[in-house]
Amino acid sequence: MTHTEVRAARIALGLTPADLAKMLDVGTQTVTRMESTPDRSKHREPAVRMVRLIRAYLDGHRPADWPKKEGKA
């Protein structure tokens, strides 16, 4: 999953970087690094487990601790 795909997935899921970090059990900085361009020194490729989780979320899986947005049930 490329850095643009990670960012697009996060946006499609309606999550902030902090929300996605919580769902992946990583720090917010890790999400920021995964979304940065590969030419940046701080860029990190997402681990396979993270890609699997993101794809599951895109397929509709929502764990019990999925972030609730204000005004939405």
SETOR-83808 format. One record per residue (C-alpha): y, x, z. Coordinates in steps of 0.02 Angstrom, whole numbers, plus 50000, padded with zeros to 5 digits. Example, Ala and Ser with C-alpha at 12.3 -4.5 7.8 and 13.67 -1.06 7.14 Angstrom:
BEGIN
@y:49775&x:50615&z:50390
@y:49947&x:50684&z:50357
***
This chain:
BEGIN
@y:50000&x:50000&z:50000
@y:50166&x:50076&z:49947
@y:50324&x:50081&z:50048
@y:50399&x:49941&z:49942
@y:50242&x:49835&z:49965
@y:50251&x:49857&z:50154
@y:50433&x:49802&z:50157
@y:50401&x:49657&z:50037
@y:50254&x:49599&z:50143
@y:50356&x:49607&z:50302
@y:50496&x:49505&z:50223
@y:50372&x:49380&z:50149
@y:50298&x:49357&z:50322
@y:50470&x:49326&z:50394
@y:50454&x:49470&z:50517
@y:50578&x:49598&z:50577
@y:50523&x:49780&z:50585
@y:50501&x:49757&z:50773
@y:50394&x:49602&z:50746
@y:50281&x:49690&z:50622
@y:50268&x:49840&z:50737
@y:50209&x:49728&z:50877
@y:50080&x:49645&z:50765
@y:50015&x:49815&z:50708
@y:50019&x:49886&z:50886
@y:50135&x:50029&z:50837
@y:50315&x:50075&z:50870
@y:50459&x:50006&z:50769
@y:50494&x:50182&z:50706
@y:50321&x:50186&z:50626
@y:50362&x:50031&z:50523
@y:50530&x:50107&z:50474
@y:50441&x:50265&z:50418
@y:50312&x:50166&z:50318
@y:50454&x:50075&z:50229
@y:50552&x:50234&z:50190
@y:50539&x:50314&z:50020
@y:50405&x:50449&z:50000
@y:50537&x:50582&z:49966
@y:50603&x:50563&z:50144
@y:50538&x:50689&z:50269
@y:50500&x:50552&z:50396
@y:50399&x:50444&z:50275
@y:50224&x:50397&z:50331
@y:50086&x:50311&z:50235
@y:50015&x:50160&z:50325
@y:49844&x:50184&z:50402
@y:49700&x:50087&z:50324
@y:49689&x:49973&z:50477
@y:49873&x:49928&z:50457
@y:49852&x:49886&z:50274
@y:49703&x:49776&z:50316
@y:49802&x:49683&z:50448
@y:49953&x:49659&z:50335
@y:49841&x:49590&z:50197
@y:49756&x:49473&z:50321
@y:49927&x:49410&z:50377
@y:49979&x:49384&z:50196
@y:49818&x:49284&z:50171
@y:49871&x:49167&z:50311
@y:49790&x:49238&z:50467
@y:49899&x:49212&z:50619
@y:49841&x:49279&z:50787
@y:49886&x:49187&z:50946
@y:50026&x:49310&z:50984
@y:50112&x:49288&z:50815
@y:50302&x:49298&z:50840
@y:50383&x:49128&z:50859
@y:50551&x:49106&z:50775
@y:50691&x:49007&z:50855
@y:50696&x:48829&z:50794
@y:50515&x:48836&z:50732
@y:50362&x:48778&z:50825
***
